[in-house]
């Protein structure tokens, strides 16, 4: 947090009645208004602008020439202006920041599963299955290895399977 805030900044914000909203780490795809309402449409429109250019003037070009880029950027900007302000306002509403609505974020989270223990057992069994197949299916076609990378030994594979089995039984 110290990298984002300093006391003089906090004091000035308090003086100007600016309130900081700290977002949950690793949840930007759910909670950052610009990610939700600006960058997603920007990417979609940019792809459309490029596709239109490739079908027209850029038909024979491998990449966008520097001389064409400003025109494409202007086209993108004009298309973004059509719904830009509406998108920005809706981004704050969609993320539940303003007006404050915790349910907006909570409803986007995956539902907790009642069969959590069952899922762990299924995954563990699948891992043991894969490891066993690797160990006991017999010789496979020789694969090219990168220099310095040794093939795992049979003893090492046995130890990996034993550890995996013991972890599942715990």
C-alpha distance (Angstrom), angle and dihedral (degrees) to the residues before:
residue distance angle dihedral
X1 . . .
X2 3.80 . .
X3 3.80 90.0 .
X4 3.82 90.7 61.3
X5 3.79 103.5 38.1
X6 3.77 137.1 44.3
X7 3.78 129.0 -177.0
X8 3.83 94.9 -111.9
X9 3.81 90.0 52.3
X10 3.80 92.2 48.3
X11 3.82 91.0 48.0
X12 3.81 92.2 50.3
X13 3.80 91.5 48.0
X14 3.79 91.2 50.5
X15 3.81 89.6 49.5
X16 3.84 90.4 51.6
X17 3.83 93.3 42.3
X18 3.81 92.6 -115.1
X19 3.80 114.2 155.0
X20 3.80 121.5 -153.3
X21 3.77 118.1 -139.0
X22 3.79 110.4 -156.9
X23 3.78 112.1 -152.6
X24 3.77 125.3 -143.8
X25 3.82 113.2 -99.4
X26 3.82 116.0 -105.1
X27 3.81 92.1 15.5
X28 3.79 100.8 92.6
X29 3.79 92.1 118.0
X30 3.80 86.8 62.4
X31 3.78 103.8 33.7
X32 3.79 113.0 30.5
X33 3.80 110.1 94.6
X34 3.81 94.6 -152.7
X35 3.79 92.7 50.5
X36 3.79 90.9 50.3
X37 3.79 101.8 39.0
X38 3.79 108.6 21.9
X39 3.81 114.3 26.5
X40 3.81 96.9 44.1
X41 3.83 93.0 53.8
X42 3.82 89.5 40.6
X43 3.80 91.4 56.5
X44 3.80 92.8 46.3
X45 3.79 93.4 48.8
X46 3.83 92.1 44.9
X47 3.82 89.6 53.9
X48 3.81 89.3 50.4
X49 3.83 92.1 48.5
X50 3.81 91.0 50.0
X51 3.79 92.5 45.9
X52 3.82 91.2 51.5
X53 3.82 90.1 48.6
X54 3.82 92.1 48.8
X55 3.80 90.7 52.0
X56 3.81 91.2 48.6
X57 3.81 127.1 26.6
X58 3.80 94.6 -4.1
X59 3.77 94.6 55.9
X60 3.82 93.3 115.9
X61 3.82 98.9 30.4
X62 3.77 121.8 101.8
X63 3.79 93.3 -159.5
X64 3.78 136.6 12.4
X65 3.82 108.9 -86.1
X66 3.80 117.4 -132.1
X67 3.79 89.7 -115.8
X68 3.84 91.3 58.8
X69 3.81 98.2 43.9
X70 3.85 98.8 79.3
X71 3.81 91.2 52.8
X72 3.79 92.0 49.5
X73 3.79 90.2 47.7
X74 3.81 90.6 51.2
X75 3.79 89.6 50.3
X76 3.83 89.5 51.3
X77 3.81 91.5 48.4
X78 3.80 92.8 50.2
X79 3.80 92.0 50.0
X80 3.83 91.3 47.1
X81 3.82 91.3 52.2
X82 3.81 91.5 61.2
X83 3.83 94.2 74.8
X84 3.80 100.4 2.6
X85 3.80 101.0 116.2
X86 3.80 92.6 40.6
X87 3.82 89.6 51.1
X88 3.80 92.8 49.7
X89 3.80 93.5 50.8
X90 3.80 91.4 45.5
X91 3.82 89.3 50.7
X92 3.80 91.2 64.8
X93 3.81 90.9 46.1
X94 3.82 93.7 45.5
X95 3.80 92.4 50.8
X96 3.81 91.1 48.1
X97 3.81 93.5 -121.4
X98 3.80 97.5 117.1
X99 2.89 120.3 48.1
X100 3.80 86.9 22.1
X101 3.80 109.1 -112.6
X102 3.80 117.5 159.1
X103 3.81 91.2 -173.6
X104 3.82 91.4 68.4
X105 3.79 91.4 67.7
X106 3.78 96.7 34.5
X107 3.81 93.2 55.3
X108 3.83 89.9 55.7
X109 3.80 93.0 57.2
X110 3.80 118.0 94.3
X111 3.79 114.3 -97.5
X112 3.79 115.4 -104.6
X113 3.75 111.1 -107.2
X114 3.78 120.0 -128.9
X115 3.81 93.4 -151.3
X116 3.83 96.1 60.8
X117 3.84 93.8 136.3
X118 3.80 90.5 48.9
X119 3.81 91.1 52.9
X120 3.82 91.7 50.7
X121 3.82 90.6 51.2
X122 3.82 91.3 48.6
X123 3.80 92.6 49.4
X124 3.80 92.3 45.1
X125 3.80 91.5 50.0
X126 3.80 90.2 48.8
X127 3.81 91.5 51.3
X128 3.81 91.8 50.2
X129 3.80 89.3 47.5
X130 3.80 92.4 53.7
X131 3.79 93.3 45.1
X132 3.80 91.2 48.9
X133 3.79 91.9 50.6
X134 3.79 90.1 50.5
X135 3.80 90.1 51.7
X136 3.79 103.5 38.6
X137 3.81 107.7 30.5
X138 3.74 92.9 87.6
X139 3.77 132.8 -124.2
X140 3.75 118.6 -16.5
X141 3.74 130.5 -158.9
X142 3.79 110.2 -71.3
X143 3.77 112.5 -97.2
X144 3.76 126.4 -150.5
X145 3.75 110.7 -108.2
X146 3.74 128.8 -155.2
X147 3.79 114.6 -113.5
X148 3.79 112.4 -87.5
X149 3.81 94.5 21.9
X150 3.78 112.1 113.9
X151 3.79 122.1 -158.2
X152 3.81 113.6 -110.3
X153 3.77 112.7 -102.4
X154 3.78 124.3 -120.9
X155 3.81 90.3 -114.5
X156 3.78 90.6 54.4
X157 3.81 91.1 49.6
X158 3.82 89.6 50.8
X159 3.80 90.4 52.3
X160 3.83 91.8 49.3
X161 3.81 91.2 51.8
X162 3.81 91.9 46.2
X163 3.81 91.9 51.2
X164 3.81 91.5 47.4
X165 3.81 91.9 49.8
X166 3.81 92.4 48.4
X167 3.81 91.0 49.7
X168 3.80 91.3 52.7
X169 3.80 92.4 49.6
X170 3.83 92.1 53.8
